Amino acid sequence: MTKTPTITLNDGRAIPAIGFGTFQIPDDGSTYQAVKEALAIGYRHIDTAVAYFNEDEVGQAIKDSGIPRDQIWVTSKLWLQDYGFDAASCAIDRSLTKLRLDYIDLYLIHQPYGDVPGAWQAMEAAQKAGKLKSI
């Protein structure tokens, strides 16, 4: 299998340039199956978000794939209702729980609206705690 090309982020971490997105895949077993198959055929970057309502199936597929966690890049995103320091801190922990992961490789602000500075501060704190690798 050919190694997927990567892009180096500003923090020096390398993200796989090709990823599998889970937007609009229902949380009815379809996301689980799609992510499991994507990983089986060689995808190593999985993109999800709170607003996609499928982080739980993404996490289960990753867990069941048998692929070591450090070989899978996971991107997720903070949604509007969770902006602000306290809300974002809780949302990050909720995503980690749903995804069944100890850390998320890349965590993004889905849309810059509301208390973005508070959300960013929560993301920085979570990064320092090892919950988020890149933000």
FENTAVEN-V744962 format. One record per pair of residues at least 6 apart in sequence whose C-alpha atoms are under 6 Angstrom apart, sorted by the first residue. I is the first residue (numbers start at 0). J is the second residue. D is the distance in Angstrom with one decimal. If there is no record, write none. Layout:
# FENTAVEN-V744962
I	J	D
I	J	D
This chain:
# FENTAVEN-V744962
4	16	5.6
5	13	5.7
5	14	5.3
5	15	4.3
5	16	4.7
6	13	5.4
6	14	5.4
6	16	5.8
7	13	4.4
15	44	6.0
18	44	4.4
18	45	5.6
19	45	4.9
20	46	4.7
21	47	5.5
22	51	5.7
24	30	5.5
26	53	5.1
30	56	5.8
31	56	4.7
31	57	5.8
31	60	5.2
35	60	5.1
43	71	4.7
43	72	5.9
44	71	5.9
44	72	4.5
44	73	5.8
45	73	5.0
46	74	4.7
47	75	4.9
48	75	4.5
48	76	4.6
54	97	5.8
54	98	5.4
55	97	4.5
55	98	5.3
58	98	3.8
58	99	5.4
72	104	5.8
73	103	5.8
73	104	5.3
74	104	5.9
74	105	4.6
74	106	5.8
75	106	5.1
76	106	5.3
76	107	4.6
76	108	5.7
76	109	5.4
77	108	5.1
77	109	5.5
78	109	5.7
81	87	5.0
82	114	5.3
82	118	5.0
83	114	4.9
83	117	4.2
83	118	4.5
84	117	4.3
84	118	5.0
84	121	5.0
87	118	5.3
87	121	6.0
88	121	5.4
102	130	4.3
102	131	5.4
103	131	4.9
104	131	5.9
104	132	4.9
104	133	5.8
105	133	4.7
105	134	5.6
106	134	5.0
107	134	5.9
125	131	5.8
126	132	5.8
